[in-house]
Amino acid sequence: MSDVPAIFAAAVAADPARPLLTFYDDATGERTELSGVTLGNWVSKTANLLVDGLGLGPGDRADLLLPTHWQTAAILLASWSAGLTVAYRPWSTAGLVEEVAAPDVVFVSQERERGMLEDVPATDERFVLSLHPFAMPMREVPDGYRDFNAEVRVFGDVFRPSALPSPDTLATVDGTTFGQWGEIAALIADEMGLVAGDRVMIDASRYEQPVQWLLAPLAAGTSIVLVANADKDKLAARAEAERVTKIV
């Protein structure tokens, strides 16, 4: 499998109804479980927003200033499905890198108390996410932003790309191309010791980059239990309850 859409499609096709991504946030108490079908719907809706709603396609850039979260996974997979180049920076990174050019679209989590919305790159298309456990629309949207959860719902559940990226198109701003993603994801999955059929529990604080907590597990054919702000005292009981076969 040489590209992200193929990796994701194969992961869903293996068992569309199984829990493909289960997300915990021990700071908020959130637990969200998504089957392959449900995650696929979110990915398709978001990809349609990008392509049909914004007119974006291969070579355009999406900046994601988001923490590790199931909605982040959907936006990442949708951006790559649409052929976009992704710049991913979780809020835990120190500051923002200097931009050579403005991105075409930005997705950012609501961080008013930390004042971070003021530092978001300037562009005409900026979406804010409350990261509500049930993906509810926001009651109040900051000036200059659109509410992602309100906007994405009107788009279709099936995505049919009108243009595909070439293998040489950049998938990420670090220089990784779409043609390289499959091999990289497979290598990282091997380094993490993942095998098809695993249900792997991933501590988000240890694996911050999406290729580690998302693409490599999908490429290996595993289902994911992703834990943010992990409470170490809960991990053993959670692993048993979730029928986890591997912890990384």
URZI-V433189 format. One record per residue. N is the residue number from 0. RES is the residue in three letters. PSI is psi in degrees with one decimal (999 if undefined). OMEGA is omega in degrees with one decimal (* if undefined). Layout:
n={N | N}
res={RES | RES}
psi={PSI | PSI}
omega={OMEGA | OMEGA}
//
This chain:
n={0 | 1 | 2 | 3 | 4 | 5 | 6 | 7 | 8 | 9 | 10 | 11 | 12 | 13 | 14 | 15 | 16 | 17 | 18 | 19 | 20 | 21 | 22 | 23 | 24 | 25 | 26 | 27 | 28 | 29 | 30 | 31 | 32 | 33 | 34 | 35 | 36 | 37 | 38 | 39 | 40 | 41 | 42 | 43 | 44 | 45 | 46 | 47 | 48 | 49 | 50 | 51 | 52 | 53 | 54 | 55 | 56 | 57 | 58 | 59 | 60 | 61 | 62 | 63 | 64 | 65 | 66 | 67 | 68 | 69 | 70 | 71 | 72 | 73 | 74 | 75 | 76 | 77 | 78 | 79 | 80 | 81 | 82 | 83 | 84 | 85 | 86 | 87 | 88 | 89 | 90 | 91 | 92 | 93 | 94 | 95 | 96 | 97 | 98 | 99 | 100 | 101 | 102 | 103 | 104 | 105 | 106 | 107 | 108 | 109 | 110 | 111 | 112 | 113 | 114 | 115 | 116 | 117 | 118 | 119 | 120 | 121 | 122 | 123 | 124 | 125 | 126 | 127 | 128 | 129 | 130 | 131 | 132 | 133 | 134 | 135 | 136 | 137 | 138 | 139 | 140 | 141 | 142 | 143 | 144 | 145 | 146 | 147 | 148 | 149 | 150 | 151 | 152 | 153 | 154 | 155 | 156 | 157 | 158 | 159 | 160 | 161 | 162 | 163 | 164 | 165 | 166 | 167 | 168 | 169 | 170 | 171 | 172 | 173 | 174 | 175 | 176 | 177 | 178 | 179 | 180 | 181 | 182 | 183 | 184 | 185 | 186 | 187 | 188 | 189 | 190 | 191 | 192 | 193 | 194 | 195 | 196 | 197 | 198 | 199 | 200 | 201 | 202 | 203 | 204 | 205 | 206 | 207 | 208 | 209 | 210 | 211 | 212 | 213 | 214 | 215 | 216 | 217 | 218 | 219 | 220 | 221 | 222 | 223 | 224 | 225 | 226 | 227 | 228 | 229 | 230 | 231 | 232 | 233 | 234 | 235 | 236 | 237 | 238 | 239 | 240 | 241 | 242 | 243 | 244 | 245 | 246 | 247}
res={MET | SER | ASP | VAL | PRO | ALA | ILE | PHE | ALA | ALA | ALA | VAL | ALA | ALA | ASP | PRO | ALA | ARG | PRO | LEU | LEU | THR | PHE | TYR | ASP | ASP | ALA | THR | GLY | GLU | ARG | THR | GLU | LEU | SER | GLY | VAL | THR | LEU | GLY | ASN | TRP | VAL | SER | LYS | THR | ALA | ASN | LEU | LEU | VAL | ASP | GLY | LEU | GLY | LEU | GLY | PRO | GLY | ASP | ARG | ALA | ASP | LEU | LEU | LEU | PRO | THR | HIS | TRP | GLN | THR | ALA | ALA | ILE | LEU | LEU | ALA | SER | TRP | SER | ALA | GLY | LEU | THR | VAL | ALA | TYR | ARG | PRO | TRP | SER | THR | ALA | GLY | LEU | VAL | GLU | GLU | VAL | ALA | ALA | PRO | ASP | VAL | VAL | PHE | VAL | SER | GLN | GLU | ARG | GLU | ARG | GLY | MET | LEU | GLU | ASP | VAL | PRO | ALA | THR | ASP | GLU | ARG | PHE | VAL | LEU | SER | LEU | HIS | PRO | PHE | ALA | MET | PRO | MET | ARG | GLU | VAL | PRO | ASP | GLY | TYR | ARG | ASP | PHE | ASN | ALA | GLU | VAL | ARG | VAL | PHE | GLY | ASP | VAL | PHE | ARG | PRO | SER | ALA | LEU | PRO | SER | PRO | ASP | THR | LEU | ALA | THR | VAL | ASP | GLY | THR | THR | PHE | GLY | GLN | TRP | GLY | GLU | ILE | ALA | ALA | LEU | ILE | ALA | ASP | GLU | MET | GLY | LEU | VAL | ALA | GLY | ASP | ARG | VAL | MET | ILE | ASP | ALA | SER | ARG | TYR | GLU | GLN | PRO | VAL | GLN | TRP | LEU | LEU | ALA | PRO | LEU | ALA | ALA | GLY | THR | SER | ILE | VAL | LEU | VAL | ALA | ASN | ALA | ASP | LYS | ASP | LYS | LEU | ALA | ALA | ARG | ALA | GLU | ALA | GLU | ARG | VAL | THR | LYS | ILE | VAL}
psi={123.3 | -4.7 | 166.8 | -46.5 | -37.9 | -40.0 | -46.7 | -42.7 | -41.8 | -37.1 | -39.4 | -44.0 | -27.1 | -36.7 | 90.4 | -26.7 | -12.9 | 154.9 | 113.3 | -36.9 | 116.9 | 123.9 | 130.3 | 141.9 | 106.6 | -11.6 | -28.8 | -14.8 | 7.5 | 139.3 | 118.7 | 128.0 | 129.2 | 126.3 | 171.7 | -39.3 | -45.7 | -46.3 | -38.6 | -36.5 | -43.4 | -41.3 | -45.0 | -45.0 | -43.6 | -40.1 | -39.5 | -35.9 | -44.8 | -44.6 | -54.3 | -37.2 | -38.0 | -11.6 | 28.4 | 162.2 | -168.9 | 132.0 | -22.0 | 161.3 | 137.5 | 127.6 | 127.9 | 109.0 | 75.3 | 150.6 | 172.3 | 121.2 | 158.2 | -32.0 | -32.8 | -41.5 | -43.8 | -41.4 | -39.3 | -50.6 | -37.0 | -41.7 | -43.4 | -33.6 | -32.9 | -3.4 | 15.5 | 154.8 | 129.7 | 134.1 | 113.0 | 122.9 | 106.0 | 155.1 | -20.5 | -13.6 | 151.3 | 102.3 | -177.7 | 144.8 | 151.4 | 131.1 | 137.3 | -38.6 | 156.7 | 142.6 | 164.7 | -25.8 | 145.7 | 136.9 | 128.6 | 144.5 | 154.4 | 114.3 | 53.0 | -39.4 | -20.4 | -2.1 | 16.0 | -21.0 | -23.6 | -18.2 | 6.6 | 138.3 | 142.8 | 128.3 | 161.4 | -24.8 | 101.9 | 125.5 | 138.8 | 143.0 | 130.6 | -19.2 | 34.4 | 139.5 | -31.6 | 17.1 | 39.1 | 147.2 | 156.3 | 149.3 | -33.2 | 125.6 | 129.6 | 149.0 | 137.8 | 5.3 | 160.2 | 145.3 | 111.8 | -47.6 | -28.8 | -38.5 | -39.1 | -24.0 | -24.0 | -8.0 | 158.3 | 157.5 | -3.0 | 129.8 | 125.1 | 102.0 | 136.6 | -18.6 | 137.8 | 143.0 | 148.6 | 162.2 | -23.3 | -5.0 | 137.6 | 128.7 | -29.2 | 156.8 | -9.5 | -2.3 | -3.5 | 130.7 | 165.8 | -34.4 | -19.7 | -17.0 | -43.2 | -46.9 | -42.4 | -45.6 | -41.0 | -39.9 | -42.7 | -38.8 | -40.2 | -41.7 | -33.7 | -6.3 | 29.4 | 140.5 | 157.2 | 136.6 | -12.8 | 149.6 | 105.3 | 133.1 | 125.5 | 125.4 | 112.5 | -24.9 | -21.7 | -30.0 | 90.7 | -23.2 | 140.0 | -29.0 | -26.2 | -48.9 | -5.9 | -63.3 | -45.3 | -46.8 | -39.5 | -41.9 | -30.5 | -9.0 | 28.4 | 163.0 | 153.4 | 132.5 | 104.2 | 124.3 | 116.9 | 146.7 | 49.9 | 131.6 | 109.0 | -29.7 | -15.5 | -10.5 | -42.2 | -46.7 | -36.9 | -42.3 | -40.0 | -44.2 | -35.6 | 2.6 | 44.2 | 137.3 | -15.1 | 137.9 | 130.3 | 999}
omega={-170.1 | -178.3 | -175.0 | 178.6 | 178.6 | 177.5 | -177.5 | -179.7 | 179.9 | 179.5 | 179.1 | -174.9 | -178.7 | 175.7 | -173.1 | -175.1 | -176.8 | 173.8 | -179.4 | 179.4 | 174.2 | -173.8 | 173.4 | 167.5 | -176.0 | 175.3 | -177.4 | -175.6 | -177.9 | 165.3 | 178.6 | 179.9 | -179.9 | 170.6 | 175.4 | 179.9 | -177.7 | 177.3 | 177.7 | 176.6 | 178.1 | 179.3 | -178.7 | 179.3 | -178.7 | 177.4 | 176.9 | 174.5 | -178.2 | -173.3 | -177.2 | -177.3 | -175.0 | 179.8 | -178.5 | -179.3 | -177.2 | -179.4 | 174.3 | -172.5 | 174.5 | 174.1 | 178.5 | 175.5 | -169.5 | 173.7 | 173.7 | -173.0 | 179.4 | 177.0 | 174.2 | 177.8 | -179.5 | -178.9 | 177.1 | -178.7 | 178.5 | -179.8 | 178.6 | 176.4 | 178.6 | 178.6 | -177.9 | 171.1 | -173.2 | 166.3 | -176.9 | 177.5 | 175.0 | -177.8 | -177.2 | 177.2 | -175.8 | 175.7 | -179.2 | 177.4 | 178.8 | -176.4 | 174.3 | 178.9 | -178.8 | 175.2 | 178.6 | 177.7 | 178.8 | 172.1 | -175.3 | 175.7 | 180.0 | -178.2 | -174.2 | -175.5 | 179.5 | 175.9 | -171.6 | -179.4 | 178.8 | -176.5 | -177.7 | 179.2 | -179.4 | 174.0 | -177.4 | -174.6 | -180.0 | -179.2 | 178.1 | 179.4 | 174.8 | -175.3 | 174.9 | -177.9 | 179.9 | 177.6 | 179.6 | 174.7 | -179.5 | 175.8 | -179.4 | -177.6 | 179.2 | 177.7 | 177.7 | -178.7 | 170.7 | -179.0 | -176.9 | -174.9 | 176.2 | -174.9 | -170.1 | -172.9 | -175.2 | -175.7 | -171.7 | -178.5 | 178.7 | 179.7 | 176.1 | -175.5 | 177.3 | 178.4 | -179.4 | 177.3 | 174.0 | 178.1 | -178.4 | 177.7 | -179.6 | 174.5 | 176.7 | -174.5 | 177.7 | 177.2 | 177.8 | -178.0 | 176.3 | 179.7 | -178.1 | -169.9 | -176.7 | -179.4 | -179.3 | 179.8 | 179.7 | 179.1 | -179.7 | 176.1 | 178.8 | 177.9 | 179.6 | 178.4 | -176.9 | 177.1 | -178.2 | 179.9 | 176.5 | 163.9 | -168.6 | 175.0 | -172.9 | 174.0 | -174.8 | -179.9 | 179.5 | -176.3 | -171.5 | -176.0 | -175.1 | 178.9 | 180.0 | -173.7 | -177.8 | -170.9 | -179.0 | 176.3 | 178.2 | -179.7 | -179.4 | -179.3 | 179.4 | 166.2 | -165.4 | 165.9 | -173.4 | -174.6 | 174.9 | 179.2 | -169.5 | 170.0 | -173.6 | -177.8 | -177.2 | -168.4 | -176.7 | 179.6 | 179.7 | 179.1 | 178.8 | -178.1 | -177.6 | 179.8 | 179.6 | 178.4 | -179.6 | 177.1 | 177.8 | *}
//
